[in-house]
Amino acid sequence: MPYYVYIIQSELDGTYYIGSTQGLDERIQRHNEGRSKYSRAKAPWKLVYYEEHPSRSAAMKRENRIKRQKRTGFIEKLVKTFQTSFGSG
């Protein structure tokens, strides 16, 4: 089963949260139900980006690479490219 790196955006204040998971839909639901302590204060969240990886290790490495980018512009560029590719931007 694949693993995913995802970016969600707070509908409350526009901030981003970056994570990885094996069950993408379930994980987003957990964020929106307030069952994730790091993201509960800024719910509701919307999924704005994801990418699939063959292993947990690969997904975690990619998640960490994205998190090391301190520029919000880097994340916004990923999101914009993703939305353009899927016709939702």
Buried (B, 14 or more C-beta within 10 A) or exposed (E): EEBBBBBBBBEEEEEBBBBBBEEBEEBBEBBBEEEBEEBBEBBEBEBBBBBEBEEBEBBBBBBEEBEEEEEEEEBBEBBEEBEEEEEEE
